[in-house]
Amino acid sequence: MSDAPARPIAVEAPPRPRAVVAVLAFGGIVVSLMQTLVIPIVAELPTLLHAAASDTAWVVTATLLAAAVATPVMGRLGDMYGKRRMLLVSLGMLVIGSATAALSDSLVPMIAGRALQGLASGVIPLGISIMRDELPAERLGSATAMMSASLGVGGALGLPAAAVIAENFDWHVLFWASAALGVVAAVLVLVLVPESKVRSGGRFDAVGAVGMAAGLMCLLLAVSKGADWGWGSATTLGMFAAAVVILIAWGFFELRIEAPLVDLRTTARRQVLVTNLASIAIGFAMFSMSLVIPQLLQLPTRTGYGLGRSLLVSGLVMAPSGLVMMAVAPVSAAVSRTRGPKVTLMTGALIVAAGYGLDIALMDQLWHFVLASCVIGAGIGFTYGAMPTLIMGAVPASETGAANSFNTLMRSIGTSTASAVAGVVLAHMTTGSGPHALPSENGFRTVLALGAGAALLGFAIASFIPRRRTAAPSAPLAAAEEREAPAVKA
């Protein structure tokens, strides 16, 4: 045994915090671009892929299902084996999926590529978790708000960018461009983002992952395909019933094992549970805007309420809302720091509802839609900035990835539900326009009102979040404890 004095353990400052935040936010935007990547070519997919329209709908559905399954799984794997490692795996799947879609001219490889793109959805919750582990405490709030808002930013900016590419180049370029962005994001992560030292270890809950995947797929298939299958059909009702049975059985299993995929006891804590419920409502509210505004802008002027604009113009009208989301991220963090994230979440929900009120009242000019979408975007920026702060303030550092991933999943369930509900409303509230029936003006107003109602519901749910502000442990302290553990054992 050596008599040499023990050297003090140095706690290193995280390298280039601004670069880390910028790289992780860029990765989040790249992944969220997948939401709107195929919108410009959806109508042409049956011709491009030589398949029926009912089959090409899986190009969108496959991404949704893969994202729902991958998000909590990658979060848990990140907690266990390293968040940066799983972030790189996610970006790798994005690149492979994009290249597969870019090389495809038929349905099956396109669906496979889109599913792989969906598997990359864990990038945003993993990025938030890395920030908690690596950034100084004083930078954490604004950084996580920025990362969380990237989910909406990418969706808003992706539509005009995809429209420009689709109108001027071969459609395969859409996917080559996303592959290139994925490579850039992966390289930047390798160079600038450190690996988190905070890990939970343990054995991966494969049974829980399979059970959760089966339950979520049944639920989301019923929600997303119910309009095509018929809401009262045996297939749709069977899917809903299977989802209920599987998820209940999965919940009992998760409560009985030592290292579950999702710690339901932690999820049941009041602050986490109420935040997740509010997230479903806010996800619904966010997506309602994306479903209504582009359609109103593109409908022919002969309807009396459509503006007859191109897809590119529609995308450009929506793009400022993404920039507003990014701009309000530091404001959201400042409000959370001074008044608490509960106040931020409730304020954002009210702003979203006000934006929908504006949209219902003003539907005649381009600037009306720009104004309404920017107000809604500001509210979403507030709410999305507050959610990870509330989640991280109530869970241990070793469970941050899984907890943030589960919250992201709740938002996705909200957006999927919004799509299904809006589809039903617009299909039943129609008006004649030549040989075709188009959604009526009242139908669009109804969907906008539902978006406002969802935002107000999110406000009401958020009011039940405990007043007590729970701060997450500072990143340097967590890192120091992790580094000290081997030295103590030695």
WOURNOR-V452823 format. One record per residue. N is the residue number from 0. PSI is psi in degrees with one decimal (* if undefined). Layout:
n=(N;N)
psi=(PSI;PSI)
This chain:
n=(0;1;2;3;4;5;6;7;8;9;10;11;12;13;14;15;16;17;18;19;20;21;22;23;24;25;26;27;28;29;30;31;32;33;34;35;36;37;38;39;40;41;42;43;44;45;46;47;48;49;50;51;52;53;54;55;56;57;58;59;60;61;62;63;64;65;66;67;68;69;70;71;72;73;74;75;76;77;78;79;80;81;82;83;84;85;86;87;88;89;90;91;92;93;94;95;96;97;98;99;100;101;102;103;104;105;106;107;108;109;110;111;112;113;114;115;116;117;118;119;120;121;122;123;124;125;126;127;128;129;130;131;132;133;134;135;136;137;138;139;140;141;142;143;144;145;146;147;148;149;150;151;152;153;154;155;156;157;158;159;160;161;162;163;164;165;166;167;168;169;170;171;172;173;174;175;176;177;178;179;180;181;182;183;184;185;186;187;188;189;190;191;192;193;194;195;196;197;198;199;200;201;202;203;204;205;206;207;208;209;210;211;212;213;214;215;216;217;218;219;220;221;222;223;224;225;226;227;228;229;230;231;232;233;234;235;236;237;238;239;240;241;242;243;244;245;246;247;248;249;250;251;252;253;254;255;256;257;258;259;260;261;262;263;264;265;266;267;268;269;270;271;272;273;274;275;276;277;278;279;280;281;282;283;284;285;286;287;288;289;290;291;292;293;294;295;296;297;298;299;300;301;302;303;304;305;306;307;308;309;310;311;312;313;314;315;316;317;318;319;320;321;322;323;324;325;326;327;328;329;330;331;332;333;334;335;336;337;338;339;340;341;342;343;344;345;346;347;348;349;350;351;352;353;354;355;356;357;358;359;360;361;362;363;364;365;366;367;368;369;370;371;372;373;374;375;376;377;378;379;380;381;382;383;384;385;386;387;388;389;390;391;392;393;394;395;396;397;398;399;400;401;402;403;404;405;406;407;408;409;410;411;412;413;414;415;416;417;418;419;420;421;422;423;424;425;426;427;428;429;430;431;432;433;434;435;436;437;438;439;440;441;442;443;444;445;446;447;448;449;450;451;452;453;454;455;456;457;458;459;460;461;462;463;464;465;466;467;468;469;470;471;472;473;474;475;476;477;478;479;480;481;482;483;484;485;486;487;488;489)
psi=(128.5;143.5;1.9;137.4;142.5;136.3;139.6;145.5;121.6;133.1;108.9;139.7;144.3;137.6;127.6;71.4;-40.0;-39.8;-40.2;-46.6;-45.3;-43.5;-45.2;-40.6;-39.1;-42.6;-40.3;-41.4;-41.8;-44.4;-40.9;-17.2;-25.2;-21.6;-40.5;5.8;-41.5;-2.0;-41.8;-20.1;8.1;-45.2;-25.8;-6.9;-41.0;-39.6;-43.1;-34.6;0.9;50.6;164.8;153.3;-35.7;-29.1;-39.2;-15.8;-22.9;-15.4;-33.9;-43.8;-37.7;-39.9;-42.1;-47.8;-43.7;-40.1;-40.6;-38.6;-42.6;-33.7;-55.1;-31.5;-46.8;-33.4;-44.3;-42.9;-35.7;-42.6;-35.2;-45.8;-1.8;121.4;-39.5;-39.6;-46.7;-29.9;-43.6;-37.5;-42.8;-46.0;-34.2;-41.2;-34.6;-45.1;-46.5;-43.2;-41.1;-42.9;-38.3;-45.5;-37.4;-28.9;-0.6;148.9;12.7;173.3;-48.1;-51.9;-30.8;-44.4;-41.4;-43.6;-42.1;-35.0;-41.8;-37.5;-40.6;-32.1;-13.1;1.8;-13.4;-4.3;-42.4;-52.4;-33.6;-40.6;-42.5;-40.5;-38.6;-40.8;-41.9;-38.1;-29.3;-24.5;151.8;149.1;-35.6;-16.6;-9.3;-42.9;-51.6;-34.3;-46.4;-32.8;-42.2;-43.9;-42.5;-39.0;-19.9;-24.0;-42.6;-33.7;-48.1;-40.2;-39.4;-41.5;-22.8;-34.5;-51.9;-36.7;-44.8;-37.1;-41.5;-46.0;-45.9;-32.6;-20.6;-11.8;170.5;143.7;-24.0;-25.1;-29.0;-44.7;-32.6;-36.8;-42.1;-34.7;-42.9;-42.9;-37.9;-40.2;-44.5;-45.8;-41.5;-42.7;-44.0;-39.4;-44.1;-39.5;-37.4;-16.3;123.0;156.9;132.4;139.6;-8.5;111.4;149.1;-25.1;-161.1;-175.5;139.3;136.4;82.5;-39.6;-43.8;-37.5;-43.3;-43.9;-44.9;-41.8;-44.4;-44.9;-45.0;-38.6;-41.3;-44.4;-49.5;-30.7;-43.1;-41.1;-45.4;-28.3;0.2;-38.4;-37.1;-41.2;-23.5;123.7;-24.4;7.9;157.9;-34.7;-48.5;-48.8;-36.6;-38.5;-44.1;-44.0;-43.0;-39.0;-44.7;-48.8;-47.4;-44.8;-33.6;-45.1;-40.2;-41.4;-44.0;-39.8;-44.7;-32.1;-16.8;-14.3;162.3;-39.1;78.9;159.6;-44.8;120.0;97.0;-24.6;-40.5;-41.1;-28.5;-8.5;141.3;-45.2;-40.7;-46.6;-48.9;-38.9;-42.4;-39.7;-41.8;-33.0;-36.3;-46.6;-42.0;-37.8;-41.0;-47.7;-40.5;-43.3;-22.9;-39.9;-43.9;-24.1;-30.3;-51.8;-48.2;-36.6;-44.8;-38.2;-31.5;-17.4;147.2;152.2;-21.4;-16.4;-23.7;-13.1;-16.1;153.8;-4.8;33.5;164.5;167.6;-36.8;-45.6;-40.4;-43.2;-39.9;-31.9;-36.5;-25.7;-41.8;-28.2;-35.7;-39.6;-36.0;-41.0;-43.9;-38.8;-34.3;-6.5;-48.7;-29.7;-42.9;-43.8;-38.5;-40.7;-41.6;-36.9;-36.1;-36.7;-12.2;146.1;-24.1;-45.2;-40.4;-46.1;-44.8;-38.9;-44.7;-40.2;-40.4;-38.4;-41.6;-46.7;-40.3;-38.6;-40.7;-36.0;-42.0;-42.9;-37.9;-37.7;-31.5;105.3;25.6;-26.9;158.0;-43.5;-24.8;-44.6;-35.3;-45.5;-50.1;-43.4;-33.7;-40.5;-45.9;-41.1;-38.5;-42.8;-41.1;-39.4;-40.4;-49.8;-43.6;-26.4;-31.7;-32.0;-51.3;-31.4;-42.4;-41.9;-48.7;-23.8;-5.1;2.0;152.8;157.0;-31.9;-10.0;12.7;-45.3;-48.6;-41.4;-44.2;-36.1;-40.7;-38.1;-40.5;-38.5;-40.2;-40.4;-40.7;-37.7;-39.1;-44.5;-38.1;-40.8;-39.3;-42.9;-43.6;-46.2;-44.1;-38.3;-42.1;-47.0;-48.5;-26.4;-27.4;-21.4;88.7;169.0;150.1;137.7;92.1;-139.4;-8.5;150.1;129.1;154.5;138.4;165.4;-39.7;-31.8;-44.7;-40.9;-34.9;-43.4;-40.9;-40.1;-36.7;-37.2;-43.2;-42.3;-38.7;-39.7;-42.5;-34.8;-41.9;-40.0;-46.1;-42.7;-43.2;-24.3;-17.1;-1.9;136.3;143.5;-31.4;126.9;122.5;115.9;139.3;146.2;144.9;148.1;-45.6;-38.2;-43.7;-41.7;-39.3;-43.6;-38.7;-40.0;-29.1;-26.1;-48.1;-35.2;-37.9;-41.8;-35.1;*)
